[in-house]
Amino acid sequence: MRGPRSVAHPPASAPDPSAQHDRQHDFDWEIGTWKIHVARLQHPLTGSNDWIQLDGTVVVRKVWDGRSNLAEIKLDGPAGRIEFLSLRLYNPQSRQWSLNFASSNAGTLSQPMIGEFKNGRGEFYDQEPFNGRSILVRFVFSAVSPNSGRSEQAFSADGGKTWEVNWINTYTRVEDEPSKAP
């Protein structure tokens, strides 16, 4: 979302807390291998309440010393296997991240979602076409810990007044297997 925002600025003498945090490491918690459970709303923005469940893995690799990362997502569900990539890129000038998604079916990157983490919560937005009209899309990371996490996608067809969650991810870290001596 690229509209005007109301931002409260601290007095000139107070340090800006966000300037003290190196945001390029906001996704470091996610590096590694995860089990993922997905609940996906089958028909968003139709009033439907039909959800499907998928399970799989996510492998997140650090790129450019943490200034980007690549998540490879493999899910199995009622319709078979689904494969996604999520490329996250840090912009040091804006101190924000872009999330870029691709599926193995389409072979192209999606519209980037732009946002940042604050107080352990990451919020990312874009505007894109859906069923012939323009909607807002929000992706949120929350309940993040070293061994678990949650993220969800929501759509808004009314300019952000209301949101319908249509994709919920819950992650559990896969512990590294002990190395076996030859």
C-alpha positions in Angstrom: 0.0 0.0 0.0 1.5 3.3 -1.0 -0.8 5.9 0.3 -0.1 8.7 2.8 0.4 7.7 6.4 0.0 9.5 9.6 3.3 9.1 11.5 4.0 10.5 15.0 7.6 11.9 15.2 9.5 12.1 18.5 10.8 15.4 19.6 14.1 16.4 17.9 16.1 15.7 21.0 14.8 12.1 21.5 16.6 9.4 19.5 14.5 7.5 16.9 14.3 3.9 18.2 13.9 2.5 14.6 17.2 4.1 13.6 19.0 2.0 16.3 17.7 -1.3 15.0 19.4 -3.0 12.0 16.3 -4.1 10.1 18.3 -6.1 7.6 18.3 -9.0 10.1 14.5 -9.0 10.7 14.1 -12.4 8.9 17.1 -14.1 10.6 14.7 -16.0 12.9 13.3 -17.8 9.9 16.6 -19.2 8.5 16.4 -23.0 8.5 13.9 -25.8 7.9 10.3 -25.7 9.1 7.2 -27.9 9.0 4.3 -25.9 7.8 0.5 -26.3 8.1 -1.6 -24.1 5.8 -5.3 -23.4 6.0 -6.4 -21.8 2.7 -9.8 -20.2 2.0 -11.0 -21.8 -1.3 -13.0 -18.8 -2.7 -11.8 -15.5 -1.2 -14.1 -12.4 -1.2 -17.2 -14.5 -2.0 -18.6 -15.1 1.5 -17.4 -18.7 1.3 -16.2 -20.4 4.5 -14.7 -23.5 2.8 -11.1 -24.0 3.9 -8.7 -26.6 2.7 -5.7 -27.9 4.7 -2.2 -28.4 3.4 1.0 -29.6 5.0 4.6 -29.4 3.9 8.0 -27.9 4.5 9.7 -24.6 4.2 13.5 -24.2 3.8 14.7 -20.6 4.2 18.3 -19.7 3.1 20.2 -16.6 3.8 21.4 -14.6 0.8 23.7 -11.5 0.7 24.6 -12.0 4.4 21.0 -11.7 5.5 20.0 -8.7 3.4 17.8 -11.1 1.5 16.6 -14.6 1.8 14.9 -17.3 -0.2 12.1 -19.5 1.1 11.3 -22.7 -0.8 7.8 -23.9 0.1 6.5 -27.4 -0.8 2.9 -28.3 0.2 0.8 -31.4 -0.3 -3.0 -31.2 -0.2 -6.2 -32.5 -1.7 -5.2 -31.2 -5.2 -1.7 -32.5 -5.0 1.7 -30.8 -4.6 2.0 -27.0 -4.7 5.5 -25.3 -4.8 6.3 -21.7 -4.1 9.3 -19.5 -3.7 9.4 -16.4 -1.6 12.3 -14.0 -2.2 12.6 -11.3 0.5 14.8 -8.3 -0.3 15.9 -5.6 2.1 16.1 -2.0 0.9 18.7 -0.2 3.1 17.5 3.3 1.9 13.8 2.8 2.9 14.7 0.3 5.7 11.9 -1.9 4.4 11.5 -5.3 2.9 9.8 -6.5 -0.3 8.2 -9.9 -0.4 8.2 -11.5 -3.9 6.3 -14.7 -4.5 6.4 -17.2 -7.3 4.7 -20.5 -7.9 6.1 -23.3 -10.0 2.9 -23.2 -12.1 3.3 -19.6 -13.2 7.1 -19.2 -13.3 6.9 -15.4 -12.7 7.3 -13.2 -9.6 4.3 -11.6 -8.1 3.7 -7.9 -7.4 6.1 -7.2 -4.5 4.6 -6.6 -1.1 6.4 -3.8 0.9 6.6 -3.5 4.7 8.7 -4.0 7.8 8.8 -5.5 11.3 7.9 -3.5 14.4 7.7 -5.0 17.9 8.0 -8.5 16.5 5.3 -8.2 13.9 5.9 -7.9 10.2 3.3 -6.2 8.0 3.5 -6.1 4.2 1.1 -4.6 1.7 0.4 -4.4 -2.0 -2.4 -3.6 -4.4 -3.2 -6.1 -7.1 -6.0 -7.3 -9.4 -8.3 -10.0 -8.2 -11.4 -11.3 -10.2 -11.4 -8.2 -12.4 -11.0 -5.5 -9.7 -8.3 -4.0 -7.7 -7.9 -5.1 -4.1 -5.4 -4.5 -1.2 -3.4 -7.5 0.0 -1.8 -7.7 3.5 0.7 -10.3 4.7 1.5 -10.4 8.4 4.1 -12.4 10.4 3.2 -12.7 14.0 3.8 -15.0 17.0 7.4 -15.3 15.8 9.8 -17.3 18.0 13.0 -19.3 17.4 11.0 -22.5 17.0 7.5 -21.4 15.8 5.7 -18.7 13.8 2.5 -17.7 12.2 1.7 -15.7 9.1 -1.4 -14.9 7.2 -2.6 -13.3 4.1 -5.8 -11.1 3.9 -7.7 -9.3 1.1 -9.6 -6.1 1.3 -12.0 -5.0 -1.4 -13.0 -1.8 0.4 -9.7 0.1 0.6 -8.6 -1.5 3.9 -11.7 -0.8 6.0 -12.3 -4.6 6.4 -10.0 -7.5 5.8 -10.8 -11.2 5.0 -8.1 -13.7 6.0 -7.7 -16.3 3.3 -4.4 -18.0 4.0 -3.0 -19.0 7.4 0.5 -20.5 7.9 1.7 -22.1 11.1 5.4 -23.0 11.3 7.3 -25.4 13.5 11.1 -25.5 13.3 12.7 -28.9 12.3 15.6 -29.5 14.5 18.9 -30.3 12.8 19.5 -34.0 12.8 22.7 -35.0 14.6 25.5 -35.7 12.2 26.4 -39.4 11.8 30.0 -40.4 12.0 31.1 -42.6 9.1 
